[in-house]
Protein backbone atom coordinates (compact mmCIF):
# COMPACT_ATOMS: atom_id res chain seq x y z
CA UNK A 1 0.00 0.00 0.00
CA UNK A 2 2.84 2.39 0.79
CA UNK A 3 4.43 1.71 -2.59
CA UNK A 4 1.15 2.44 -4.38
CA UNK A 5 0.82 5.68 -2.42
CA UNK A 6 4.36 6.69 -3.35
CA UNK A 7 3.69 5.98 -7.03
CA UNK A 8 0.53 8.07 -6.77
CA UNK A 9 2.55 10.84 -5.13
CA UNK A 10 4.97 10.71 -8.05
CA UNK A 11 2.10 11.11 -10.52
CA UNK A 12 0.72 13.96 -8.40
CA UNK A 13 4.08 15.72 -8.51
CA UNK A 14 4.13 15.37 -12.30
CA UNK A 15 0.61 16.82 -12.50
CA UNK A 16 1.65 19.64 -10.18
CA UNK A 17 4.57 20.47 -12.47
CA UNK A 18 2.21 20.62 -15.43
CA UNK A 19 -0.01 23.13 -13.62
CA UNK A 20 2.84 25.36 -12.49
CA UNK A 21 3.41 28.16 -14.96
CA UNK A 22 7.04 29.02 -15.58
CA UNK A 23 6.45 31.86 -18.01
CA UNK A 24 3.67 34.14 -19.17
CA UNK A 25 0.47 32.19 -19.66
CA UNK A 26 -2.76 32.64 -21.54
CA UNK A 27 -6.16 33.22 -20.03
CA UNK A 28 -7.14 29.65 -21.02
CA UNK A 29 -4.33 28.25 -18.90
CA UNK A 30 -5.40 30.37 -15.94
CA UNK A 31 -8.94 29.01 -16.32
CA UNK A 32 -7.65 25.42 -16.26
CA UNK A 33 -5.36 26.21 -13.33
CA UNK A 34 -8.19 27.64 -11.26
CA UNK A 35 -10.46 24.73 -12.18
CA UNK A 36 -8.05 22.03 -11.00
CA UNK A 37 -6.31 23.84 -8.12
CA UNK A 38 -8.91 22.66 -5.59
CA UNK A 39 -8.63 19.02 -6.70
CA UNK A 40 -4.86 19.30 -6.64
CA UNK A 41 -4.82 20.49 -3.03
CA UNK A 42 -7.29 17.80 -1.92
CA UNK A 43 -5.27 15.13 -3.71
CA UNK A 44 -2.15 16.13 -1.84
CA UNK A 45 -3.76 15.41 1.53
CA UNK A 46 -5.29 12.14 0.34
CA UNK A 47 -1.95 10.88 -0.94
CA UNK A 48 -0.21 11.87 2.29
CA UNK A 49 -2.84 10.00 4.27
CA UNK A 50 -2.45 6.92 2.08
CA UNK A 51 1.33 6.95 2.47
CA UNK A 52 1.12 7.24 6.27
CA UNK A 53 -1.56 4.54 6.42
CA UNK A 54 0.60 2.26 4.28
CA UNK A 55 3.57 2.73 6.58
CA UNK A 56 1.46 1.94 9.65
CA UNK A 57 0.06 -1.19 8.00
CA UNK A 58 3.59 -2.31 7.09
CA UNK A 59 4.90 -1.72 10.59
CA UNK A 60 1.93 -3.52 12.14
CA UNK A 61 2.43 -6.45 9.77
CA UNK A 62 6.10 -6.65 10.75
CA UNK A 63 5.32 -6.59 14.46
CA UNK A 64 2.57 -9.21 14.28
CA UNK A 65 4.23 -11.54 11.80
Secondary structure, DSSP 8 states (H G I E B T S, - for coil): -HHHHHHHHHHHHHHHHHTS--S---HHHHHHHHHHHHHHHHHHHHHHHHHHHHHHHHHHHHHH-
